[in-house]
Amino acid sequence: MTSKKKEKFSLILDAAQKVIAESGFHGAQVSRIAKEAGVADGTIYLYFKNKEDILVSLFRSRLGELVELFNARALEAATSSEALRHICEIHFTQLERNAELAYVTQIELRQSSLELRKAIGQAVKPYIELIEHMVRRGMETGEFRADLDPKLTRLLLFGAMDEVVTSWLISGRKYSLTALVEPTVAFFLRGLR
């Protein structure tokens, strides 16, 4: 993609994130996304097949960016505990900074069709696999208990962080999500050791 096309693609995704966060996926109209992006309605279809494709692309793009951050910070960590702390910190901090993205990832995903959730699940998979990798590494080094089920543990860790963000959104964001990093990580580590 040329830089001009990449820029327009990003503008459309930014607009989609805003419109979906405000109106919900089902209430978001492609024409409103186009207006928010400052492009003609037909331009949307040069980049995306339909509204579902916009949502899947939004997840791939935004979660891809987060996975890059997770990988960079987790892989530079000296221990698995430190890596999990970095992952939780990035998860909470990035979603607190971008409440629209938090709303789309936490609320809209749950209201989407099974087919759409499966497509979005593929975007989440590298993140889940990174958590599992850190759990396995901790088990191999003796930092974490040897009797853990790595696949179940990754789901529990991801699910707990996911639920903390969802509760924060439902509460109206009345408290700092970032302030919950340390107690969340402390809870995880007590269960892993």
FIGU-926991 format. One record per atom (N, C-alpha, C): residue number from 1; residue in one letter; chain; atom name; x, y, z. Coordinates in steps of 0.001 Angstrom, whole numbers. Layout:
residues N
NUM,A,A,CA,X,Y,Z
...
end
This chain:
residues 193
1,M,A,N,834,-1179,0
1,M,A,CA,0,0,0
1,M,A,C,884,1250,0
2,T,A,N,532,2219,-814
2,T,A,CA,1285,3472,-830
2,T,A,C,1038,4226,466
3,S,A,N,1883,5196,755
3,S,A,CA,1722,5920,2024
3,S,A,C,398,6679,2064
4,K,A,N,-64,7185,920
4,K,A,CA,-1355,7891,892
4,K,A,C,-2499,6921,1183
5,K,A,N,-2411,5714,613
5,K,A,CA,-3449,4703,874
5,K,A,C,-3416,4257,2333
6,K,A,N,-2202,4078,2884
6,K,A,CA,-2075,3697,4294
6,K,A,C,-2686,4762,5191
7,E,A,N,-2453,6019,4837
7,E,A,CA,-2988,7128,5621
7,E,A,C,-4519,7118,5600
8,K,A,N,-5098,6904,4424
8,K,A,CA,-6553,6863,4299
8,K,A,C,-7123,5653,5041
9,F,A,N,-6440,4507,4923
9,F,A,CA,-6842,3295,5633
9,F,A,C,-6890,3571,7133
10,S,A,N,-5838,4223,7650
10,S,A,CA,-5775,4553,9079
10,S,A,C,-6860,5543,9471
11,L,A,N,-7123,6530,8622
11,L,A,CA,-8194,7498,8898
11,L,A,C,-9541,6797,9022
12,I,A,N,-9784,5853,8123
12,I,A,CA,-11052,5111,8154
12,I,A,C,-11142,4267,9424
13,L,A,N,-10052,3604,9797
13,L,A,CA,-10071,2802,11026
13,L,A,C,-10279,3683,12252
14,D,A,N,-9624,4837,12305
14,D,A,CA,-9820,5764,13425
14,D,A,C,-11279,6210,13506
15,A,A,N,-11838,6533,12346
15,A,A,CA,-13240,6960,12298
15,A,A,C,-14163,5824,12732
16,A,A,N,-13886,4616,12254
16,A,A,CA,-14705,3457,12619
16,A,A,C,-14656,3220,14126
17,Q,A,N,-13473,3322,14696
17,Q,A,CA,-13326,3129,16142
17,Q,A,C,-14203,4129,16891
18,K,A,N,-14168,5378,16481
18,K,A,CA,-14955,6418,17148
18,K,A,C,-16450,6179,16980
19,V,A,N,-16878,5924,15766
19,V,A,CA,-18310,5740,15487
19,V,A,C,-18843,4493,16182
20,I,A,N,-18093,3393,16134
20,I,A,CA,-18546,2157,16784
20,I,A,C,-18582,2334,18299
21,A,A,N,-17602,3040,18860
21,A,A,CA,-17603,3295,20307
21,A,A,C,-18812,4134,20710
22,E,A,N,-19211,5071,19863
22,E,A,CA,-20349,5946,20175
22,E,A,C,-21701,5278,19922
23,S,A,N,-21806,4526,18817
23,S,A,CA,-23108,4018,18382
23,S,A,C,-23267,2512,18477
24,G,A,N,-22188,1812,18795
24,G,A,CA,-22228,356,18764
24,G,A,C,-22044,-126,17335
25,F,A,N,-21631,-1369,17186
25,F,A,CA,-21359,-1892,15853
25,F,A,C,-22617,-1884,14991
26,H,A,N,-23732,-2356,15552
26,H,A,CA,-24960,-2451,14765
26,H,A,C,-25528,-1078,14433
27,G,A,N,-25289,-93,15292
27,G,A,CA,-25782,1260,15040
27,G,A,C,-24851,2109,14199
28,A,A,N,-23650,1620,13962
28,A,A,CA,-22669,2376,13177
28,A,A,C,-22976,2210,11694
29,Q,A,N,-23173,3315,11022
29,Q,A,CA,-23433,3276,9585
29,Q,A,C,-22145,3569,8832
30,V,A,N,-21957,2871,7726
30,V,A,CA,-20764,3077,6906
30,V,A,C,-20694,4539,6456
31,S,A,N,-21845,5136,6148
31,S,A,CA,-21856,6536,5715
31,S,A,C,-21359,7462,6824
32,R,A,N,-21667,7129,8063
32,R,A,CA,-21194,7944,9182
32,R,A,C,-19687,7761,9385
33,I,A,N,-19210,6555,9205
33,I,A,CA,-17768,6293,9287
33,I,A,C,-17045,7100,8203
34,A,A,N,-17606,7076,6992
34,A,A,CA,-17003,7828,5888
34,A,A,C,-16975,9319,6203
35,K,A,N,-18069,9827,6715
35,K,A,CA,-18142,11263,7053
35,K,A,C,-17112,11616,8117
36,E,A,N,-17013,10779,9135
36,E,A,CA,-16042,11006,10217
36,E,A,C,-14611,10969,9690
37,A,A,N,-14357,10102,8712
37,A,A,CA,-13011,9975,8126
37,A,A,C,-12737,11064,7095
38,G,A,N,-13793,11762,6675
38,G,A,CA,-13618,12804,5669
38,G,A,C,-13425,12246,4269
39,V,A,N,-14069,11098,3997
39,V,A,CA,-13981,10478,2675
39,V,A,C,-15391,10225,2146
40,A,A,N,-15494,9993,842
40,A,A,CA,-16776,9647,233
40,A,A,C,-17173,8232,662
41,D,A,N,-18482,7996,727
41,D,A,CA,-18976,6672,1125
41,D,A,C,-18336,5551,309
42,G,A,N,-18241,5754,-1007
42,G,A,CA,-17690,4725,-1891
42,G,A,C,-16229,4420,-1623
43,T,A,N,-15515,5387,-1061
43,T,A,CA,-14093,5189,-759
43,T,A,C,-13905,4056,250
44,I,A,N,-14835,3952,1173
44,I,A,CA,-14765,2889,2191
44,I,A,C,-14628,1528,1506
45,Y,A,N,-15398,1342,431
45,Y,A,CA,-15439,35,-235
45,Y,A,C,-14213,-229,-1107
46,L,A,N,-13365,751,-1265
46,L,A,CA,-12080,515,-1924
46,L,A,C,-11110,-181,-966
47,Y,A,N,-11373,-44,325
47,Y,A,CA,-10487,-595,1357
47,Y,A,C,-11096,-1784,2097
48,F,A,N,-12420,-1830,2175
48,F,A,CA,-13102,-2852,2974
48,F,A,C,-14289,-3426,2207
49,K,A,N,-14563,-4727,2418
49,K,A,CA,-15687,-5379,1746
49,K,A,C,-17035,-4905,2303
50,N,A,N,-17077,-4754,3632
50,N,A,CA,-18323,-4393,4306
50,N,A,C,-17994,-3915,5728
51,K,A,N,-19022,-3645,6503
51,K,A,CA,-18822,-3129,7861
51,K,A,C,-18117,-4160,8744
52,E,A,N,-18421,-5431,8564
52,E,A,CA,-17764,-6483,9344
52,E,A,C,-16261,-6498,9071
53,D,A,N,-15894,-6301,7812
53,D,A,CA,-14487,-6262,7423
53,D,A,C,-13780,-5074,8083
54,I,A,N,-14499,-3968,8226
54,I,A,CA,-13929,-2801,8920
54,I,A,C,-13612,-3171,10367
55,L,A,N,-14569,-3818,11034
55,L,A,CA,-14369,-4179,12445
55,L,A,C,-13216,-5171,12603
56,V,A,N,-13158,-6178,11752
56,V,A,CA,-12075,-7159,11828
56,V,A,C,-10734,-6476,11567
57,S,A,N,-10692,-5601,10587
57,S,A,CA,-9454,-4866,10271
57,S,A,C,-9046,-3967,11425
58,L,A,N,-10031,-3367,12083
58,L,A,CA,-9756,-2518,13246
58,L,A,C,-9094,-3351,14344
59,F,A,N,-9648,-4525,14620
59,F,A,CA,-9062,-5399,15628
59,F,A,C,-7652,-5834,15238
60,R,A,N,-7497,-6264,13991
60,R,A,CA,-6175,-6704,13544
60,R,A,C,-5140,-5596,13687
61,S,A,N,-5511,-4411,13257
61,S,A,CA,-4580,-3285,13298
61,S,A,C,-4236,-2893,14728
62,R,A,N,-5254,-2643,15536
62,R,A,CA,-5021,-2159,16900
62,R,A,C,-4388,-3232,17778
63,L,A,N,-4883,-4454,17675
63,L,A,CA,-4293,-5528,18478
63,L,A,C,-2904,-5882,17974
64,G,A,N,-2678,-5747,16682
64,G,A,CA,-1337,-5964,16139
64,G,A,C,-339,-4992,16744
65,E,A,N,-752,-3736,16876
65,E,A,CA,105,-2726,17505
65,E,A,C,381,-3085,18962
66,L,A,N,-676,-3517,19666
66,L,A,CA,-499,-3902,21072
66,L,A,C,408,-5126,21207
67,V,A,N,235,-6102,20337
67,V,A,CA,1067,-7314,20399
67,V,A,C,2530,-6959,20177
68,E,A,N,2804,-6015,19283
68,E,A,CA,4184,-5559,19090
68,E,A,C,4746,-4977,20380
69,L,A,N,3945,-4164,21068
69,L,A,CA,4384,-3611,22359
69,L,A,C,4604,-4724,23380
70,F,A,N,3637,-5645,23460
70,F,A,CA,3746,-6759,24408
70,F,A,C,5022,-7545,24159
71,N,A,N,5252,-7902,22893
71,N,A,CA,6436,-8696,22553
71,N,A,C,7723,-7976,22909
72,A,A,N,7801,-6712,22542
72,A,A,CA,9026,-5951,22820
72,A,A,C,9320,-5907,24317
73,R,A,N,8319,-5589,25117
73,R,A,CA,8534,-5465,26560
73,R,A,C,8690,-6816,27238
74,A,A,N,7896,-7800,26836
74,A,A,CA,7958,-9110,27492
74,A,A,C,9260,-9827,27186
75,L,A,N,9720,-9727,25963
75,L,A,CA,10931,-10444,25592
75,L,A,C,12193,-9807,26159
76,E,A,N,12131,-8535,26545
76,E,A,CA,13291,-7894,27174
76,E,A,C,13318,-8117,28688
77,A,A,N,12233,-8672,29226
77,A,A,CA,12140,-8901,30667
77,A,A,C,13076,-10028,31100
78,A,A,N,13672,-9854,32256
78,A,A,CA,14610,-10848,32781
78,A,A,C,13901,-12092,33307
79,T,A,N,12666,-11921,33790
79,T,A,CA,11925,-13051,34354
79,T,A,C,10519,-13089,33753
80,S,A,N,9868,-14218,33906
80,S,A,CA,8488,-14344,33437
80,S,A,C,7551,-13477,34264
81,S,A,N,7839,-13335,35546
81,S,A,CA,7018,-12460,36396
81,S,A,C,7075,-11030,35895
82,E,A,N,8274,-10592,35564
82,E,A,CA,8449,-9235,35037
82,E,A,C,7740,-9096,33685
83,A,A,N,7807,-10119,32855
83,A,A,CA,7141,-10093,31551
83,A,A,C,5630,-9972,31729
84,L,A,N,5057,-10745,32646
84,L,A,CA,3613,-10657,32887
84,L,A,C,3227,-9289,33435
85,R,A,N,4086,-8708,34256
85,R,A,CA,3834,-7355,34768
85,R,A,C,3784,-6360,33607
86,H,A,N,4748,-6481,32689
86,H,A,CA,4766,-5593,31514
86,H,A,C,3498,-5782,30667
87,I,A,N,3106,-7018,30458
87,I,A,CA,1915,-7303,29655
87,I,A,C,682,-6669,30294
88,C,A,N,501,-6863,31576
88,C,A,CA,-653,-6292,32282
88,C,A,C,-603,-4761,32244
89,E,A,N,572,-4218,32457
89,E,A,CA,731,-2760,32446
89,E,A,C,364,-2177,31074
90,I,A,N,842,-2785,30022
90,I,A,CA,526,-2307,28674
90,I,A,C,-965,-2459,28398
91,H,A,N,-1522,-3606,28745
91,H,A,CA,-2946,-3880,28529
91,H,A,C,-3795,-2793,29188
92,F,A,N,-3573,-2543,30457
92,F,A,CA,-4382,-1569,31191
92,F,A,C,-4083,-135,30755
93,T,A,N,-2822,194,30598
93,T,A,CA,-2444,1566,30258
93,T,A,C,-2950,1959,28876
94,Q,A,N,-2744,1098,27901
94,Q,A,CA,-3157,1437,26535
94,Q,A,C,-4669,1563,26419
95,L,A,N,-5415,703,27087
95,L,A,CA,-6872,785,27010
95,L,A,C,-7408,1950,27835
96,E,A,N,-6729,2300,28911
96,E,A,CA,-7153,3489,29674
96,E,A,C,-6914,4754,28845
97,R,A,N,-5822,4793,28114
97,R,A,CA,-5518,5956,27256
97,R,A,C,-6459,6048,26063
98,N,A,N,-6992,4911,25630
98,N,A,CA,-7840,4883,24446
98,N,A,C,-9158,4193,24799
99,A,A,N,-10016,4928,25492
99,A,A,CA,-11283,4368,25968
99,A,A,C,-12172,3914,24806
100,E,A,N,-12077,4586,23653
100,E,A,CA,-12871,4150,22492
100,E,A,C,-12465,2734,22085
101,L,A,N,-11166,2489,22017
101,L,A,CA,-10686,1152,21668
101,L,A,C,-11114,149,22734
102,A,A,N,-11022,540,23989
102,A,A,CA,-11444,-346,25075
102,A,A,C,-12917,-720,24906
103,Y,A,N,-13735,256,24602
103,Y,A,CA,-15158,-10,24426
103,Y,A,C,-15393,-978,23263
104,V,A,N,-14728,-721,22150
104,V,A,CA,-14917,-1575,20976
104,V,A,C,-14439,-3000,21271
105,T,A,N,-13268,-3135,21898
105,T,A,CA,-12725,-4477,22146
105,T,A,C,-13470,-5214,23249
106,Q,A,N,-13960,-4508,24245
106,Q,A,CA,-14578,-5168,25389
106,Q,A,C,-16080,-5366,25238
107,I,A,N,-16766,-4393,24702
107,I,A,CA,-18222,-4451,24652
107,I,A,C,-18715,-4957,23301
108,E,A,N,-18233,-4381,22225
108,E,A,CA,-18731,-4726,20901
108,E,A,C,-18403,-6150,20496
109,L,A,N,-17243,-6634,20867
109,L,A,CA,-16872,-7998,20509
109,L,A,C,-17901,-8993,21028
110,R,A,N,-18397,-8773,22208
110,R,A,CA,-19331,-9704,22828
110,R,A,C,-20711,-9665,22176
111,Q,A,N,-21003,-8605,21437
111,Q,A,CA,-22315,-8468,20813
111,Q,A,C,-22285,-8828,19331
112,S,A,N,-21139,-9265,18847
112,S,A,CA,-20983,-9591,17432
112,S,A,C,-21387,-11032,17166
113,S,A,N,-21580,-11347,15906
113,S,A,CA,-21941,-12709,15505
113,S,A,C,-20787,-13668,15797
114,L,A,N,-21111,-14946,15848
114,L,A,CA,-20104,-15975,16110
114,L,A,C,-19010,-15935,15043
115,E,A,N,-19390,-15776,13791
115,E,A,CA,-18416,-15735,12695
115,E,A,C,-17471,-14543,12859
116,L,A,N,-18003,-13408,13222
116,L,A,CA,-17189,-12210,13419
116,L,A,C,-16273,-12384,14635
117,R,A,N,-16791,-12972,15711
117,R,A,CA,-15961,-13212,16905
117,R,A,C,-14811,-14157,16582
118,K,A,N,-15049,-15158,15724
118,K,A,CA,-13973,-16079,15334
118,K,A,C,-12883,-15346,14564
119,A,A,N,-13289,-14479,13644
119,A,A,CA,-12307,-13710,12858
119,A,A,C,-11493,-12803,13773
120,I,A,N,-12155,-12171,14717
120,I,A,CA,-11470,-11285,15653
120,I,A,C,-10587,-12108,16590
121,G,A,N,-11046,-13306,16943
121,G,A,CA,-10259,-14195,17791
121,G,A,C,-8899,-14502,17195
122,Q,A,N,-8828,-14555,15875
122,Q,A,CA,-7543,-14789,15211
122,Q,A,C,-6585,-13626,15451
123,A,A,N,-7140,-12420,15586
123,A,A,CA,-6302,-11241,15867
123,A,A,C,-5780,-11278,17308
124,V,A,N,-6550,-11877,18202
124,V,A,CA,-6174,-11959,19618
124,V,A,C,-5194,-13107,19874
125,K,A,N,-5190,-14092,18998
125,K,A,CA,-4405,-15308,19207
125,K,A,C,-2923,-15060,19521
126,P,A,N,-2212,-14169,18799
126,P,A,CA,-794,-13957,19138
126,P,A,C,-593,-13440,20564
127,Y,A,N,-1541,-12666,21055
127,Y,A,CA,-1464,-12151,22422
127,Y,A,C,-1609,-13293,23429
128,I,A,N,-2594,-14133,23213
128,I,A,CA,-2822,-15286,24095
128,I,A,C,-1601,-16211,24070
129,E,A,N,-1053,-16414,22881
129,E,A,CA,123,-17276,22750
129,E,A,C,1334,-16687,23461
130,L,A,N,1474,-15375,23452
130,L,A,CA,2577,-14740,24174
130,L,A,C,2435,-14985,25679
131,I,A,N,1237,-14865,26200
131,I,A,CA,1006,-15127,27626
131,I,A,C,1382,-16575,27937
132,E,A,N,941,-17499,27084
132,E,A,CA,1275,-18914,27299
132,E,A,C,2789,-19123,27269
133,H,A,N,3465,-18476,26339
133,H,A,CA,4927,-18592,26248
133,H,A,C,5589,-18149,27552
134,M,A,N,5106,-17054,28127
134,M,A,CA,5683,-16548,29389
134,M,A,C,5402,-17519,30537
135,V,A,N,4221,-18115,30532
135,V,A,CA,3885,-19096,31565
135,V,A,C,4806,-20314,31431
136,R,A,N,4962,-20826,30225
136,R,A,CA,5836,-21993,30001
136,R,A,C,7281,-21682,30390
137,R,A,N,7730,-20490,30014
137,R,A,CA,9101,-20094,30360
137,R,A,C,9273,-20056,31878
138,G,A,N,8290,-19520,32576
138,G,A,CA,8345,-19478,34040
138,G,A,C,8337,-20866,34656
139,M,A,N,7599,-21791,34050
139,M,A,CA,7575,-23166,34539
139,M,A,C,8922,-23849,34304
140,E,A,N,9510,-23615,33142
140,E,A,CA,10798,-24234,32797
140,E,A,C,11932,-23740,33694
141,T,A,N,11877,-22475,34081
141,T,A,CA,12945,-21918,34919
141,T,A,C,12716,-22171,36400
142,G,A,N,11546,-22730,36744
142,G,A,CA,11228,-22985,38149
142,G,A,C,10642,-21764,38846
143,E,A,N,10437,-20703,38117
143,E,A,CA,9840,-19490,38696
143,E,A,C,8363,-19714,39022
144,F,A,N,7683,-20499,38167
144,F,A,CA,6274,-20823,38375
144,F,A,C,6142,-22312,38679
145,R,A,N,5041,-22684,39302
145,R,A,CA,4777,-24077,39648
145,R,A,C,4817,-24964,38411
146,A,A,N,5308,-26152,38588
146,A,A,CA,5425,-27104,37478
146,A,A,C,4091,-27770,37147
147,D,A,N,3107,-27696,38051
147,D,A,CA,1834,-28386,37826
147,D,A,C,781,-27522,37122
148,L,A,N,1178,-26352,36629
148,L,A,CA,232,-25486,35923
148,L,A,C,-126,-26086,34563
149,D,A,N,-1340,-25862,34139
149,D,A,CA,-1757,-26179,32773
149,D,A,C,-1575,-24876,31987
150,P,A,N,-556,-24788,31131
150,P,A,CA,-248,-23521,30452
150,P,A,C,-1393,-22951,29625
151,K,A,N,-2164,-23817,28969
151,K,A,CA,-3274,-23338,28136
151,K,A,C,-4399,-22778,29001
152,L,A,N,-4728,-23464,30082
152,L,A,CA,-5750,-22956,30994
152,L,A,C,-5255,-21685,31687
153,T,A,N,-4004,-21680,32093
153,T,A,CA,-3436,-20522,32792
153,T,A,C,-3449,-19282,31909
154,R,A,N,-3115,-19435,30628
154,R,A,CA,-3125,-18272,29729
154,R,A,C,-4532,-17709,29608
155,L,A,N,-5532,-18596,29547
155,L,A,CA,-6920,-18140,29447
155,L,A,C,-7365,-17424,30721
156,L,A,N,-6948,-17957,31858
156,L,A,CA,-7308,-17330,33136
156,L,A,C,-6666,-15952,33277
157,L,A,N,-5398,-15840,32890
157,L,A,CA,-4714,-14549,32985
157,L,A,C,-5342,-13524,32038
158,F,A,N,-5527,-13924,30786
158,F,A,CA,-6136,-13026,29809
158,F,A,C,-7557,-12660,30236
159,G,A,N,-8318,-13663,30648
159,G,A,CA,-9707,-13435,31055
159,G,A,C,-9824,-12491,32240
160,A,A,N,-8903,-12615,33178
160,A,A,CA,-8931,-11727,34346
160,A,A,C,-8662,-10279,33926
161,M,A,N,-7649,-10072,33088
161,M,A,CA,-7358,-8704,32624
161,M,A,C,-8528,-8152,31810
162,D,A,N,-9093,-8995,30983
162,D,A,CA,-10231,-8624,30159
162,D,A,C,-11408,-8173,31035
163,E,A,N,-11678,-8925,32081
163,E,A,CA,-12796,-8605,32974
163,E,A,C,-12546,-7317,33758
164,V,A,N,-11309,-7077,34175
164,V,A,CA,-10981,-5836,34884
164,V,A,C,-11277,-4636,33986
165,V,A,N,-10903,-4719,32718
165,V,A,CA,-11158,-3620,31775
165,V,A,C,-12662,-3448,31550
166,T,A,N,-13378,-4551,31369
166,T,A,CA,-14829,-4476,31160
166,T,A,C,-15512,-3833,32365
167,S,A,N,-15136,-4227,33567
167,S,A,CA,-15732,-3644,34786
167,S,A,C,-15432,-2154,34888
168,W,A,N,-14228,-1770,34502
168,W,A,CA,-13836,-358,34503
168,W,A,C,-14733,445,33555
169,L,A,N,-14983,-110,32376
169,L,A,CA,-15851,571,31408
169,L,A,C,-17283,667,31925
170,I,A,N,-17800,-440,32440
170,I,A,CA,-19181,-472,32931
170,I,A,C,-19376,495,34091
171,S,A,N,-18340,682,34898
171,S,A,CA,-18436,1609,36043
171,S,A,C,-18436,3066,35604
172,G,A,N,-18211,3296,34314
172,G,A,CA,-18124,4669,33832
172,G,A,C,-16721,5235,33959
173,R,A,N,-15732,4340,34072
173,R,A,CA,-14320,4732,34175
173,R,A,C,-14105,5660,35374
174,K,A,N,-14676,5292,36511
174,K,A,CA,-14629,6116,37718
174,K,A,C,-13328,5999,38493
175,Y,A,N,-12444,5124,38072
175,Y,A,CA,-11181,4925,38780
175,Y,A,C,-10093,4672,37747
176,S,A,N,-8874,4667,38200
176,S,A,CA,-7738,4467,37291
176,S,A,C,-7520,2981,37026
177,L,A,N,-7546,2632,35779
177,L,A,CA,-7269,1256,35379
177,L,A,C,-5799,930,35617
178,T,A,N,-4932,1883,35318
178,T,A,CA,-3491,1684,35494
178,T,A,C,-3133,1415,36957
179,A,A,N,-3882,2017,37868
179,A,A,CA,-3629,1802,39295
179,A,A,C,-3888,353,39716
180,L,A,N,-4571,-398,38870
180,L,A,CA,-4893,-1792,39196
180,L,A,C,-3840,-2785,38702
181,V,A,N,-2791,-2294,38041
181,V,A,CA,-1757,-3190,37526
181,V,A,C,-1108,-3984,38656
182,E,A,N,-580,-3304,39657
182,E,A,CA,165,-3996,40718
182,E,A,C,-689,-5002,41491
183,P,A,N,-1909,-4636,41944
183,P,A,CA,-2696,-5664,42644
183,P,A,C,-3087,-6836,41745
184,T,A,N,-3306,-6562,40469
184,T,A,CA,-3653,-7640,39536
184,T,A,C,-2471,-8581,39359
185,V,A,N,-1294,-8030,39131
185,V,A,CA,-90,-8844,38941
185,V,A,C,235,-9609,40227
186,A,A,N,96,-8967,41376
186,A,A,CA,358,-9652,42647
186,A,A,C,-562,-10859,42801
187,F,A,N,-1822,-10692,42425
187,F,A,CA,-2782,-11794,42487
187,F,A,C,-2356,-12929,41555
188,F,A,N,-2001,-12576,40309
188,F,A,CA,-1540,-13591,39352
188,F,A,C,-354,-14375,39901
189,L,A,N,639,-13642,40395
189,L,A,CA,1882,-14284,40812
189,L,A,C,1686,-15202,42016
190,R,A,N,768,-14854,42905
190,R,A,CA,470,-15751,44026
190,R,A,C,-68,-17077,43525
191,G,A,N,-851,-17047,42470
191,G,A,CA,-1412,-18280,41906
191,G,A,C,-417,-19077,41069
192,L,A,N,570,-18389,40524
192,L,A,CA,1515,-19057,39635
192,L,A,C,2700,-19683,40354
193,R,A,N,2984,-19183,41534
193,R,A,CA,4198,-19658,42249
193,R,A,C,3912,-20819,43176
end
